[in-house]
Amino acid sequence: MRKTVPQTNAARLFPSAASIWRHLDRMYERSVRTYRQDLTACRRRMSRPAVHRLRVSIRRLLACLDLMGAVQNGHPAVRGTLQRQLKVLGDLRDTQNQLRRIKAEPRFAAALQPLRRHLRMRRQRRLGAVRRALATDRVTRRLRRWRLGTVRKNSRPVARLHRLIDRKLRQAFDPLAAFSPSRPPDSAARHHTRMISRQYRYLVEALQPGWYDEKTGGPLCSLQAYQDVIGKSHDCELLLRRLDRLIADERLRVASARRFRAVLRAEKNRHLKACSRLDRQVFHEALLARQHLNQKLPPC
């Protein structure tokens, strides 16, 4: 009877290098297919849902490229174009959301007509910029031609992915240690935390089921809500800045915008208060995830 060799803790909890390679290959094909479908849909009709879906597809594709670059030091040369598409889509999304926010406040409709006209003109300009950014098929051609290479000996993909996830964890959540009610962070710090933590979330989600479990993915439980609250606060901040610029340019009277600005400030403060309550919880979950990550995987 052949004697079985007991598996190590890491081997039981994480797939082999070949399994990782197969997973990344399937994930790449799926991400490219979804990106192409959402790109076609957004070119056809740049509605808010279509813009949102394409932005999510681009982020998931970028996460896939990060993972592939971590294990083999290479990926198709499309990151710059994808980042530019994400930026112009974000500008359009902000304008669409601001118009929707004003529409949701009919009591201010008459007073905010100058702002509505300005946003409609801005939306048309942003639509033109998005059409130009999405017109090229160079990205899809490069994505279709590129293939993940074969697994190499001593490539240590587990350790490489370990380093990547650990770095994203630290970048996203270490700054939360400095956040406190007595020293509240500014909007820029909050927005930066949201961007970096979102990168971490997409990376971990892309690695399931091999990497993502109830402990490693612990921060994901409250992270989605945390990012949503920060996003709502950021949307209020952007619209307040838009109002201030129009007032400074004398295109909108202070008296006309006073009540709406008060509503936005109160809403922004409410979201920031909710963020402060979540800071400690998200930071604690990130620490637990990092400890579990270091116990689960072999040293880098």
ChimeraX attribute file (.defattr): number of C-alpha atoms within 10 A of each C-alpha:
attribute: neighborCount
match mode: 1-to-1
recipient: residues
	/A:1	3
	/A:2	4
	/A:3	5
	/A:4	6
	/A:5	6
	/A:6	8
	/A:7	9
	/A:8	10
	/A:9	12
	/A:10	14
	/A:11	13
	/A:12	11
	/A:13	14
	/A:14	17
	/A:15	16
	/A:16	16
	/A:17	18
	/A:18	13
	/A:19	13
	/A:20	20
	/A:21	21
	/A:22	15
	/A:23	17
	/A:24	20
	/A:25	17
	/A:26	12
	/A:27	18
	/A:28	24
	/A:29	16
	/A:30	13
	/A:31	23
	/A:32	20
	/A:33	17
	/A:34	19
	/A:35	22
	/A:36	18
	/A:37	14
	/A:38	21
	/A:39	22
	/A:40	14
	/A:41	16
	/A:42	21
	/A:43	15
	/A:44	11
	/A:45	11
	/A:46	19
	/A:47	14
	/A:48	15
	/A:49	12
	/A:50	17
	/A:51	24
	/A:52	16
	/A:53	18
	/A:54	24
	/A:55	22
	/A:56	16
	/A:57	22
	/A:58	23
	/A:59	21
	/A:60	24
	/A:61	26
	/A:62	20
	/A:63	23
	/A:64	25
	/A:65	21
	/A:66	19
	/A:67	25
	/A:68	23
	/A:69	16
	/A:70	19
	/A:71	22
	/A:72	18
	/A:73	9
	/A:74	14
	/A:75	18
	/A:76	16
	/A:77	13
	/A:78	16
	/A:79	16
	/A:80	10
	/A:81	15
	/A:82	18
	/A:83	14
	/A:84	14
	/A:85	20
	/A:86	21
	/A:87	15
	/A:88	20
	/A:89	24
	/A:90	17
	/A:91	16
	/A:92	25
	/A:93	21
	/A:94	18
	/A:95	22
	/A:96	19
	/A:97	14
	/A:98	21
	/A:99	19
	/A:100	13
	/A:101	14
	/A:102	18
	/A:103	13
	/A:104	11
	/A:105	11
	/A:106	11
	/A:107	12
	/A:108	15
	/A:109	14
	/A:110	10
	/A:111	18
	/A:112	20
	/A:113	14
	/A:114	15
	/A:115	21
	/A:116	18
	/A:117	12
	/A:118	15
	/A:119	17
	/A:120	15
	/A:121	12
	/A:122	16
	/A:123	19
	/A:124	13
	/A:125	12
	/A:126	21
	/A:127	17
	/A:128	13
	/A:129	17
	/A:130	24
	/A:131	17
	/A:132	12
	/A:133	17
	/A:134	20
	/A:135	11
	/A:136	11
	/A:137	9
	/A:138	11
	/A:139	18
	/A:140	15
	/A:141	11
	/A:142	13
	/A:143	19
	/A:144	12
	/A:145	8
	/A:146	12
	/A:147	13
	/A:148	17
	/A:149	11
	/A:150	10
	/A:151	17
	/A:152	13
	/A:153	7
	/A:154	7
	/A:155	12
	/A:156	16
	/A:157	21
	/A:158	22
	/A:159	16
	/A:160	17
	/A:161	23
	/A:162	20
	/A:163	15
	/A:164	17
	/A:165	20
	/A:166	18
	/A:167	12
	/A:168	19
	/A:169	22
	/A:170	17
	/A:171	16
	/A:172	22
	/A:173	22
	/A:174	15
	/A:175	15
	/A:176	20
	/A:177	11
	/A:178	10
	/A:179	17
	/A:180	13
	/A:181	9
	/A:182	6
	/A:183	8
	/A:184	14
	/A:185	16
	/A:186	10
	/A:187	14
	/A:188	10
	/A:189	13
	/A:190	21
	/A:191	16
	/A:192	15
	/A:193	19
	/A:194	23
	/A:195	13
	/A:196	16
	/A:197	24
	/A:198	19
	/A:199	19
	/A:200	25
	/A:201	21
	/A:202	18
	/A:203	25
	/A:204	22
	/A:205	16
	/A:206	22
	/A:207	19
	/A:208	12
	/A:209	12
	/A:210	15
	/A:211	23
	/A:212	17
	/A:213	15
	/A:214	11
	/A:215	17
	/A:216	21
	/A:217	22
	/A:218	20
	/A:219	25
	/A:220	24
	/A:221	12
	/A:222	13
	/A:223	23
	/A:224	14
	/A:225	14
	/A:226	23
	/A:227	19
	/A:228	14
	/A:229	21
	/A:230	22
	/A:231	17
	/A:232	15
	/A:233	25
	/A:234	20
	/A:235	19
	/A:236	23
	/A:237	17
	/A:238	15
	/A:239	21
	/A:240	18
	/A:241	12
	/A:242	16
	/A:243	22
	/A:244	16
	/A:245	13
	/A:246	16
	/A:247	17
	/A:248	12
	/A:249	10
	/A:250	10
	/A:251	13
	/A:252	19
	/A:253	16
	/A:254	15
	/A:255	10
	/A:256	16
	/A:257	18
	/A:258	12
	/A:259	14
	/A:260	19
	/A:261	17
	/A:262	12
	/A:263	11
	/A:264	17
	/A:265	16
	/A:266	13
	/A:267	16
	/A:268	21
	/A:269	13
	/A:270	13
	/A:271	20
	/A:272	22
	/A:273	15
	/A:274	16
	/A:275	20
	/A:276	17
	/A:277	13
	/A:278	17
	/A:279	18
	/A:280	15
	/A:281	14
	/A:282	21
	/A:283	20
	/A:284	17
	/A:285	21
	/A:286	24
	/A:287	18
	/A:288	16
	/A:289	22
	/A:290	20
	/A:291	14
	/A:292	15
	/A:293	18
	/A:294	14
	/A:295	12
	/A:296	19
	/A:297	18
	/A:298	14
	/A:299	10
	/A:300	11
